[in-house]
Amino acid sequence: MSLNSIFQYFVPKDRKFFPLFEKASGNLIHLGEALNELVNSSDPNRRAELTKKIEDLEHVGDDITHQIFLELGKNFITPFDREDIHALASAIDDIADFIHGSAARMSLYKVTDITAPFTKLAELILQGCIDLNKAVGELKNLKNIRLITDSCVRINSMENQADYVFDRAVADLFEYEQDTKLIIKYKEILSALETATDKCEDAANVLETILVKNA
């Protein structure tokens, strides 16, 4: 190994990790926007296109997560704790996974009647992705801590709203829907959508941990 290679091994890799996190959180916004268009579209062909787009974007997220993990293995010095880098990358990846899972279930189960709880949960997911992207964008210097904490608070509030929407929707399914198969299909999709909001909160919790450690 050359002296230059050894030197590079110890140089802080802020220029590596932060752009990757910003790409990952930015990709979540694209996923959230595609999901919202999907649940608001009545055109079967357009919905099929959006389902494929969401799948492709989820693969993009997987690639970014893989790059982050590769950088963790290659670099001795990191901008913040290695376990927090891993946890944040994993949480962002989980959000993408459950957005994709929601869209995939709608397609697989051939659900064409999109109910109000679907659209509301999709709206909340996008809101969480936007707030997460704002917070991640401030990680590189940690000068605007208030913006990060405000974003985390909004994400926590969003997740609480999503819990209520999910619980109310499931209760209504059990009370008013007579088709057992439809109950199972809708509950599966609602669960995936609600879990995506949980994963947004998980990411916010990691951000708050990073703030505490680096304050």
N, C-alpha and C positions, 0 to 999 in steps of 0.2 A: 504493500500500500504506500502511495506517495505521500510526501509531507503535506501537499495540498489537500489530498483526500482526507487525511487525518484531521487537518484544520477544519475542513467543511463539516466533518462529523460532529464537531463541538460548537459550530455556529448556530445560534438560535434560529429556528425555522419558522418564524412568524410569517414570512412571505409564502410559506407552504400551507400551513394549517388554516389561517384565516381566509384566504381566497377559496379554499375547498369548502369550508363551512358556509361561506356566503353563497357559493354555487349550490350547495345542498339545500339550504333554506330557501333560496330563490326558486329552485326546482319544485319545492313544496307549493309555492304560490301557483305555478303553472298547473300542478296537479289539482289544487283546490279550485282553480278557475275552470278547468276541464270538467271536474265533477259537478260544479254548479251548472254549467251549460248542459251537461248530461241529464240532470234531474229536472231541468226546465225545458227540455226538448221533447216534442211529440213525434218527431220524424224518426222512424226506425233506422233508416240508413245513416242519419247523422249521429244517432245514439251509438250505432255500431262503430262509426269512425272515432267517436270520442272514447269509447271503451278501449279501442286499440291504442289511441293516443295516450291514455292513462297508463296502459301496460308499458308502452315505450318509455314514458317518463319515469315510471317506477324502475325500469332497468337502468336509466341514466342515474337515478339516485343510488342504486346498488353499486354502480361503477365508482361514483364519488366516495361512497362509504369505504369501498375497497381501497381507494387511493389514500384515504385518511389512515386506515389501518396499516398500509404499507409504509407510510411516512412515520408512523409510531414505531415500527420495527427498525427503521433505518436511522432514526435520529436520537441522539443521546439527550439533547437539550430540547425542551418543548416549552411553548409559551405559558402553559399552565399544566396542572397535574395530569399525568398520563391517564389515570383512571377516569378523570373528568372529560378528557378528550374522547376517550372510548365511549363513555356513557352518553355524551351529547351526540356523537355520531350515530350511536345505536338508536337513540330516541328519535332522531330525525328520520332515520331509515324506517323505524317502526311506523311513523306517521304515514310515510309513503306506502308502506305495505298494506296498511288498513284502508287507505283511500282506494288503492288498487283492488283490494279484496271486496270492498263495497260495490265498486263498479262491476267487477267480475261476477259477483253473485246476482246482481240485477240481470245481467246477460244470461247466465247459466240457468237461472230460475224462470227466465222469460217473463219477468215482471214488467208490465206495460203501464199499469195504473200507479203513477207516482203520487204518493200522498203528501200532505203538508209537512208531516214530521221529517220525511226524507229531505225535502227542500230546505227546511229550517236547519237540520243537522249539517247539511252540506254548506249552508251559509255560515254556520258557526265554525266549521272546520276551516274554511277559507279565512275567516277573521283570525283564527288562531295562527294560521300559517303566516299571515301578514305581520302580526305582532311578533312572532318568533323571528321572522326575517329582520325586522327592525332591531330587535335585541341583539341578534347575532352580528349584525353590522357594526355594533358598538363595542364588540369584544376586543378588537385589535388594539385599542388604547385605554379602555376602561375609564375614560374621562367623563363620559355622560352616564354615570351610574343611575341617575334618576330615570332616564329614558328606558334603561334595561329593566329596572324594577317596576316601572309603570306598565311596561309591556307584559311582564310576568303576572302582575295583578290582573290585567285584562284577560290574560289567558286563563287564569284560575277562575275568574268570573264567567268566562265563556264555557268552561268545562262544567260549572255548576248549572248553567242554563241547559246545557246538553243533557245532563243527568235528568233534569225535570222533563224535557221534551221526550226523552227515551222512556222514562217511567210512565208518563201520561199516554204515550203512543201504545205501549205494550198493554197497559190497563184497558185502553179502548179496544184493542184487538180482541182481548179475552172477553170483553163484555158484548161487543157488537158483531164480531165476525163469526160466521157459522162454519166456514170452510176451514177444516183443520190444516190442510196442506198449505193454504194461503197464510194462516197464522204462523206456521213454521217458517215459510219463506220470508215473510215480512219481518219476523222477529230476528232472523239471522242477519238480514241486511241492516236493520236498525242497530243491532249489536255491533256490527263491524263499524258503522258510522260513529256510534258513541265511543267505541274504543279508540278511534282515531283522535277524538278530542281528549281522551285520557292520556294518550301518548304526547299530545301537545303540552299537557300539564307536566308530564314527566320531563320533557325537554326544558320547560320553564324552571322546574325544580333543580335541574343540573346547573342552569345559568345562575340561579340564586346561590347555589353552593360555590360556584366559581367566584362570584362577587364576595362572598364571605371570606374565602381563602385569600383573595387578592386585594382586599380593601386596605 
